[in-house]
């Protein structure tokens, strides 16, 4: 998943660089860049929430196992 995010980030930055050097940022280019950045932000946020949930589940499982071992 990280490789896909890095790929999208690289493409977005490359697109931004090419647009700026060729003719400037127009309305369509700004929308494309903004959508790509918003997608990356929301996807990263969702992934962090899933990781936090998994961490909580693992901590709960660890507490239960330690209680059983006592």
N, C-alpha and C positions, 0 to 999 in steps of 0.2 A: 504494500500500500504506500509505503514511503517513496518507493521509486516512481510511482504514478504521480504523486504530489510534486516530487522534484521535477519530473518531466513537464507537467503542466506549468509549474513556476518558470522553468527555463523557456518554454515556448512563449509564455506571456511576456517575459522580459525581452526576449528576442523580438517579438512582434512590436512591443513598445519602442525598442531601440530603432528598428527599421522604419517605423512610421515617423518617428521624430526626425530621423536623418533624411528621409525622403521628402516629406512635404508638411509635416506638422500633424498634430492630433486633431482629427475631426470628430463629429458626433458619433459616427458608427464605430470608429476605433476606440473612443472613450467608453462606449457601452460594452464592447467586447472585453476590454481590459478590466473594467469594473466588475463585470459578471464573473470573469475568471478569478479575480481576487476574492469576491464575495463567496464563490463556491469553495475556494480553498479555506477560507476562514470558517465557514459553517461546517465543512467536512472535518476539519481539525478539531473544532469544538465538539462535534458528535463523537469523534474517536476518543477524545479525552474523557468525555462522560462515560463511555463504555468501559474505558480502562479503570476509572474510579469505581464503577459498579463491580467490575471483576475483582478489584483489590478488596473492596468491602466483603465480597463473598468469600474470598480466600482468607481474610482475617477472621471471619466468622467460623469458617471451617477449621482454621488453626485453633481457635478457642475451644471448639467442640472436641477436637482430637486431644488437646492437652487435658481437657476435663476427663475424658475417657481413660487416659493413661494414668491419671492419679489414683 
